[in-house]
Amino acid sequence: MGKFLDQFANSLANLTPTEKQVLYYIDQHTDEASGLSLTEIAKVNNVSTTTVVRMSHKLGLDGFSELKYLLRKKDYTNALLNSSPIELYKEEFITAFDTIQPHELERLSEKIYRAKRVIVVGVGLSKMMAEYFSKLLMQTNKQTHYTYESHMIDLLPNMVKPEDLVFFISSSGETKTLIQAAEKLSFLVVDTAAITNSADSSLGRTVKANLSMTVEKAALAGYDITARSTLMLLIDLLFADYLKKSEQ
């Protein structure tokens, strides 16, 4: 076994032959695999992206993004210390673009177009993104509200109506406040969606539609420096597609 595979030795028995094939490939090509997207790793191994994500979960990880994080953590930290931030973020954006799901972009812009009201929710650093998104929609006279206060988020199940679309904005997709709110709304007749930096996050799996760019987690000197500008880019793309529908 390689050093990467060693840490998952206790989980090998839970994997199917196809899932083991993917893990063995990653173990034998760690440098190459660290630079591949979910779609690319699936293609190289002639399997579906679902197989790769399922394998990640069986290994005890949150998903493919955490698997990539383990692969790239050491190299990425060294790169942050020794390379130009411009080049690093450029590479990150190019890689992230490959993970955008065009069909989800199309489906979500259609949901916005048909919704009577859009409610945008974001907390912490994502609060600014939620406000930005809601104000873009307000310019088109779409009835829109945004909220970031925990007590208002708790009241969402009592506020929403069947014609509403509730959007959650979260970089990690693991913010407990948003996940709990999404879980409560899942029992109601209301559309829910999320914009995240992880296609297989807990929030993404809870809402009915998730638009994402898979961005690697990054930390330097104990600080989370994971790119969040990708969230704004997704919002801009979604808004542009919505405008196209509005003009048709």
Secondary structure, 3 states (H helix, E strand, C coil): CCHHHHCCHHHHHHCCHHHHHHHHHHHHCHHHHCCCCHHHHHHHCCCCHHHHHHHHHHCCCCCHHHHHHHHHHHHHHHHHHHCCHHHHHHHHHHHHHCCCCHHHHHHHHHHHHHCCEEEEEECHHHHHHHHHHHHHHHHCCCCEEEECCHHHHHCHHHHCCCCEEEEEEECCCCCHHHHHHHHHHCCCCCEEEEEECCCCCHHHHHCCEEEECCCCCCEECCEECCCCHHHHHHHHHHHHHHHHHHHC
